[in-house]
Structures are given as structure tokens and as C-alpha cells.
Amino acid sequence: DQQVKQNSPSLSVQEGRISILNCDYTNSMFDYFLWYKKYPAEGPTFLISISSIKDKNEDGRFTVFLNKSAKHLSLHIVPSQPGDSAVYFCAASISGTYKYIFGTGTRLKVLA
Amino acid sequence: NAGVTQTPKFQVLKTGQSMTLQCAQDMNHNSMYWYRQDPGMGLRLIYYSASEGTTDKGEVPNGYNVSRLNKREFSLRLESAAPSQTSVYFCASKTSGGHGADTQYFGPGTRLTVL
């Protein structure tokens, strides 16, 4: 049973436009969420996170929105750049545990 | 600063062979993790170690064993490799035991093929 879902395997966006990556979760106990970016032949790198006590967190061009009632989070990248082309994973965790559950990833391609 | 290192980078095994994947971190992190990444499956947690001296099962522990050798090192062992264990394996580490502002740092991965 996939507790964290990324239903779009891929996304293409023009350079300079907004990229929106989506993630849904089923476990209401999750209270901390993260986004990771992964380039080919490299390990994932942390991008941005959000606690369930917030509904938005911003870091430069990256903003994560959390809608707890819908069990949905999204990552907005504005403006998108060709260097943003990568696979993006969302992950979720529960307070007091050490485990992170990852989604299946969305491959973003930013077209120049 | 090396961060999280993994050896080997690539490995080919025959069914039934054993091997150990090595992971080391130089960030003085308490928690360490092993994941596997398969196409369409994302990253799945195999085992983790919340702190030195402890290990716990993740989502897909069958066929694997781990050893937290010391604070720096966390190894993953395949006792009798199977083709279903063909995957890319990532090690990660994290500062504190719980979550919060801390995040996981990943190694570059080990690509394992079992024939």
C-alpha cells in the first residue's frame, strides 16, 4: 500500500514558467514532509521541507504548500530553469519515528 | 568534506552469492539508513539505525542484514543474492534521531545487478 503517491511520473515545462509537482499521502499521522531532487547517477539531495503546523514554506524559487485536509502537498518552482531538470521525490515522516516514506518520484524536464 | 560515501559503486553478482555494501559518513550523524530504488517504486527503506548500537527494519528488510559498526559506518549484507535484489542502493545519514529541521544526506549509490 503506497502511503505517499506521486501520480505524475513526468512533467515538461518551458524555461521561465512555473513547475508544479504534486504529492498525496494517505496516513494522517504524517506530520513532516520533504522534497528531494535527484540527478542521474547521484544520490537524492534535500530541497525543502514543511511541518504540518504550517501550510506554506518558501526558499528562494521553491515553495511547498501543504493542504492537510486534502492530504496533499505541492512543490512550486518559479521560475523554472533547465538545471531544475531532475527527478523529484516527496517524502513523509511521523514525529518520534526515524522512518521516511518516499513517493515514486516525478521526472521534471525544463525546456530551454 | 566527503559526506556520505558508499562502496562499491557497481557490483555484479550471481544468484546465491553474498556481498556487503559499505557506507560511511563523516558528519557525526546519529542516524543512518539503507534504501533501494527501483523503477516506478521510488525509494524504499530497507533498514535504519536510529543511533549507534541500534538497528530496525524498514519497509523491505527481507533478504538483508545490517551492522552499525560504529557511529560512522553502517553496512548492508546480502547473504544469498537473488535477481529481485537487482537495484540501486542508497545509504543516508541524519543528525538527530527524530525529524524536524534535520534532513537526510544521501550517498551516491551502489548499482547492484544479480544475474
Boltz contact constraints between the chains, C-beta under 6 A:
constraints:
  - contact:
      token1: [A, 32]
      token2: [B, 99]
      max_distance: 6.0
  - contact:
      token1: [A, 42]
      token2: [B, 108]
      max_distance: 6.0
  - contact:
      token1: [A, 43]
      token2: [B, 90]
      max_distance: 6.0
  - contact:
      token1: [A, 43]
      token2: [B, 106]
      max_distance: 6.0
  - contact:
      token1: [A, 43]
      token2: [B, 107]
      max_distance: 6.0
  - contact:
      token1: [A, 43]
      token2: [B, 108]
      max_distance: 6.0
  - contact:
      token1: [A, 43]
      token2: [B, 109]
      max_distance: 6.0
  - contact:
      token1: [A, 44]
      token2: [B, 106]
      max_distance: 6.0
  - contact:
      token1: [A, 46]
      token2: [B, 103]
      max_distance: 6.0
  - contact:
      token1: [A, 93]
      token2: [B, 99]
      max_distance: 6.0
  - contact:
      token1: [A, 98]
      token2: [B, 31]
      max_distance: 6.0
  - contact:
      token1: [A, 98]
      token2: [B, 48]
      max_distance: 6.0
  - contact:
      token1: [A, 98]
      token2: [B, 50]
      max_distance: 6.0
  - contact:
      token1: [A, 98]
      token2: [B, 97]
      max_distance: 6.0
  - contact:
      token1: [A, 99]
      token2: [B, 45]
      max_distance: 6.0
  - contact:
      token1: [A, 102]
      token2: [B, 42]
      max_distance: 6.0
  - contact:
      token1: [A, 102]
      token2: [B, 43]
      max_distance: 6.0
  - contact:
      token1: [A, 103]
      token2: [B, 42]
      max_distance: 6.0
  - contact:
      token1: [A, 104]
      token2: [B, 42]
      max_distance: 6.0
  - contact:
      token1: [A, 105]
      token2: [B, 42]
      max_distance: 6.0
